[in-house]
Amino acid sequence: MRRLRIEGNTPQQAAAKSGFSTATAYRIEHGPHLPAAAQARRQRRRPDPLEAVWDTEIVPMLTAAPGLRAIAVLEELVRRHPELDPGIRRTLERRIKLWRGLHGPAQDVMFRQIHPLGELGLSDFTDLAGLGVMIAGATLDHILYHFRMAHSGFEHGHVILGGESYSALAEGLQNALFVLGGVPLKHRTDSLSAAFRNLDRDAIEDLTARYAALCAHFDMEPTRNNTGVAHENGTIESSHGHAKKTIEDALLLRGSRAFEDLAAYRRFIDEIFARHNTRRSKAIAIECATLNPLPADRTIDYQETLVQVTSSSGFVLRKVFYSVPARMIGQRLRVRLYDDRLECFLGASHVLSLARGRADHATGKHGHVIDYRHVIHSLRRKPGALRNLVYRNQLFPRPAYARAFDALTERRSDKVACKITVELLGLAHDYACEAELAQALEIELDAGHLPCLDTLRERFRPATASVPVIMIEAVSLGLYNELGMISGGDVA
């Protein structure tokens, strides 16, 4: 620039030949220094509001308690010095951040890892209750079992109705491995502290042994991160947030959080993870080629126990009463306890499946899983038992039946109300019209009418098929003799 000016070029010409702007050329004419060097350092325009307390009070606080938040320091300063303006919060936050960068304690370093192909699969649970998912009109309180391969990013999710448990881990892990199509060398989960909660030492040791046996069945090395050190499981912990946001977005696009049943919601979750894995299909295919083969069969993913069916036509398991058909009273059942269901066996014969219930841990009250079909025959002989039945509310299969009982109780005697309600349940059982009958009851109750048994019986009674009249004409026995006779003219 200077050489061009000496040669007689104008500032505009020198700037153009040097690749500068005209404004830059004029600035260089006035001085060779950069703008920042030419400017005088800005002086403080107001007194430092922390000068009197920084070294004497704030620094000792931060030294004694390095994790102290800036807002807590401010509140303490205002308490000690009411004349301080609370508006100095941002100044205090900046000053504390700078002090910690210069004089604060060393923080934990997160060491990024290289994950070899097929080496590590991780499992963890995350809470999805905040999504507000509805199943058959009721809010679903659930968590998600989440599996991820560290190298390829393959993911699998399984809806869990209860809390963290061995059954939930075993079922979810096996589902994930069979979807993946292979087995990694190692499997890592957290410390399983939630599953161990409220268990005695023997139960904890048994659960630990079962987890080790589960991994041994798939020839995986079982590992765990240290208690309270979540970042050791960070490969999957960090993906929890992404999974939740993806599910939330899918629910918003769907336009509804209500599902017909649990199976429909599980299909919805499976589709979300399937789309994720499709986007990473190339990396997953490369990693799958390095995985160990799957075993021929699944291993046990349930807990087994024996229960006694009482005279109440049911049994109690983990503070939940389950009803069973009355013919099983006095029998001893072998129950396989899964996360979402119970499979009951009498000897070696499978006799029934029950939805799993859970007690209310907040109140300590027992839960009830009742099927009115199990007790309706006995209840018809003793309809008055309905009035103060312990599990009366759980007996009604749909809200319309409970609503009918309440309406009958208000306008009829207890005896009549119990009798009609039991007969309504019997009608639903006999004619297999539970849903249709509930709809009819809603219409009658909305109109202010009480249900009429005779009308409902006539409406839902199956149509009687008419038997056609068939006329059979008797055949003369003499015709059989004619069949065996051959006339002489017929012989050739």
Secondary structure, DSSP 8 states (H G I E B T S, - for coil): -HHHHHTT--HHHHHHHHT--HHHHHHHHH-SS-HHHHS-----SS--TTTTTIIIIIHHHHHH-TT--HHHHHHHHHHH-TTS-GGGHHHHHHHHHHHHHHHS------------TT-EEEEEEEE-GGG--EETTEE---EEEEEEETTT--EEEEEESSSS-HHHHHHHHHHHHHHHTSB-SEEEE---HHHHTT--HHHHHHHHHHHHHHHHHTT-EEEE--TT-GGGGHHHHHHHHHHHHHHHHHHHHHT--EESSHHHHHHHHHHHHHHHHHHTHHHHHHHHTTSB---SS----SEEEEEE--TTSEEEETTEEEE--GGGTT-EEEEEE-SSEEEEEETTEEEEEEE----BTTTTB-EEE--HHHHHHHHHH-GGGGTT-TTHHHH-SSHHHHHHHHHHHHHS-HHHHHHHHHHHHHHHHHTT-HHHHHHHHHHHHHTT----HHHHHHHHS---------------THHHHHHT---GGG--
